[in-house]
Amino acid sequence: MSLHQLIERNPLVLILLATITVLIGTIVTMLYPMFRPEMHPKLEGLKPYTALQLAGRDIYQREGCFYCHTQTVRPLKTEVLRYGEYSKAGEFAYDRPFLWGSKRTGPDLARIGGKYPDEWHYKHFENPQAFFPQSNMPKYGFLKERKLNPKQIEAHMKALGFPYTKEEIEALKDKTEMDALVAYMQVLGTAVKKQ
Amino acid sequence: MAEERFDYSYDYRTVLLFIYSALFWGVVGILIGLWISVQMWLPETNIAPYFTYGRLRAVHTNGLAFGLGVGAIFGITYYITMRLCKRPLLFPRLARAQVYLFNIAIALAAISLLAGATQSLEYAELEWPLDIVVVILWIMFAINILGTIFTRREPQMYISLWYIIATVIAVAILYIINNLAIPAGWLKSYHLFAGVNSANVQWWYGHNAVGFVFTTPILAMFYYFLPKSTGLPIYSHRLSIVSFWSLIFTYLWTGAHHLVYTPLPDWIQTLGIVFTMFLIAPSWGAVINGYYTVGQDWEKAKNNYLTKFFILAITFYGLQTVQGPTQSLRIVSSLIHYTDWVPGHVHMGTMGWVTLTVVACIYYMLPKILKTEIYSIRIANLHFWFVLIGQLLFSITMWITGIQQGALQKAVNPDGSLKYTMVEIIAKNYPYWQLRTLAGVIFTIGMLFFLYNIYMTVKKAKSKSS
């Protein structure tokens, strides 16, 4: 009886061998890197999200913005020309999960912070086609009508272990989801000094 | 050998319920796919807040991957396992309970995604309470599959069973690890892993969801139903062995090809690319085995309508597994990554390889279970041509527009400045996005022929038995 015939007749052996086989690549490419410092870098200028910014990031996640916008500038000439400094590993230490995305229907947003005034974002979210008639982005005006829930955001800050003050949470009750999303837009990429 | 008389009727009913459920979610997923394809060129069809592209896309991918894909995998895998083990399922009632829990889970998944509850990890969007339900479903599945295999009445396990065992193990490991999260409310959590590490874990998962949901269980079906429907034995057992082990070994190394040119350390990217190139070999092991199996007698391709479904499916698989590795190369990635090329690639795998194999298995299995013949081979042939044309049109238009997007984003004027703004590039996509919707409509018509054929077959069997 050949070795493989033995395997073909013993499910336990097959299960063990298959488990070991799938674990090798898993350990080398996923588990082992986790214990290397290069996977956990942090830029000096990087700060945890404020309560308002985190609320904005939650909304960015909820609305699935990352399906059409990436947040990683590749180290390619035209990309740096279009968006700015390419993305650094140390910019994402507080990102759970990462929101680099996989599709660029619209532009990359890794360097959007500070590119436009707040007012621009408010108007653009409400009606992207007013700025770019050919844009296919949905309208997000409804975010202006929705108030933030300070209690919920405090729970989120706690879960992530981000520092916050009572006043900061208090102040959220007068803010809308739109305020939060714009605050998040404006902090993106700001840890890297503009060239 | 004294043939014991087993009663399979209860388990077969469970298999059918899985198939019907999968088809139901398949219809939902395909219709949502059509809708979001329209949203790409007609933004007015976004209905905020619940039905915007950003929320519907997850319902489309999850509905089809988990509703249609995993639903069909549950049903067809149970059927294959029973046939190859020569016995009914070890726990029939557990499998039946699994059908109901499965449908509840998919319904809740769809509702929660529309409500915006998402982990924002592709193919792992479902929030943590639903993740727990998915794990329970998978444990129910594993207990029944492994239990039935351990108590089988056929000493040798056929290739399909190896692939099924690998699926059961790998999906459990992948799903549990990538969904580890810090709960921050009933429908909100944060990935346990941060930044670069979060990306690396997610795409280790993401690419192996392709490997162990869209590949290994589908290969199990292919290896079982191709010989069954053609009456020809698999060409090479040795090739099956070599390609099985090398496939399940290699897949786990390749996730980083989704992160080429990102801040992920270069060595992990390069390792991912190298192993992705190597993955061509085991993938083509199955392709060669498929072709040479039918090559023993090509007459079968003419005489049996199902042969062409399997051969086209494995052809798409072969194309997919060459195109994928090509895309992982840095030079190619720099052009087509983040463009519509990628959905073109993905849909060749899902609409071509996976869906064609699954429908062919159902065409074979359903009449066997219902003790009847398929209602109409003519309609099955129409179904075949519609999905083939729809699929090709979909992928080809997306490849063209993807290359265009990539090239225009790189285009520079003589003075070195960028030639096009993003919105100018978007504007050039509209005709292709519209064509893609047309492709989707053609594919959907094909699938409606299929559903009609299945419906009439079931009806025919019912009227015969009553």
Interface residues (C-beta under 8 A of the other chain):
Chain A: H4 Q5 E8 R9 P11 L14 I15 A18 T19 T21 V22 L23 I24 G25 T26 V28 T29 M30 P33 M34 R36 E38 M39 H40 P41 D58 Q61 R62 E63 G64 C65 F66 Y67 C68 T70 T72 R74 P75 L76 T78 E79 L81 R82 S87 K88 A89 E91 F92 A93 Y94 D95 R96 P97 F98 L99 W100 G101 S102 K103 R104 T105 G106 P107 P128 Q129 F132 Q134 S135 N136 M137 P138 K139 Y140 G141 F142 Q152 A155 H156 K158 A159 L160
Chain B: Q39 M40 W41 L42 P43 N46 A48 P49 T52 Y53 G54 R55 R57 A58 G116 A117 T118 Q119 S120 L121 E122 L146 I149 F150 P155 Q156 M157 W162 I165 A166 I169 A170 I173 I177 I182 P183 A184 G185 K188 S189 Y190 H191 L192 F193 A194 G195 V196 N197 S198 A199 N200 V201 Q202 W204 I241 W245 I248 F249 T250 Y251 L252 W253 T254 G255 A256 H258 L259 Y261 T262 P263 L264 P265 I268 L271 G272 F275 S334 Y338 T339 D340 V342 P343 Q405 Q409 K410 A411 V412 G416 S417 L418 M422 V423 E424 I426 A427 Y430
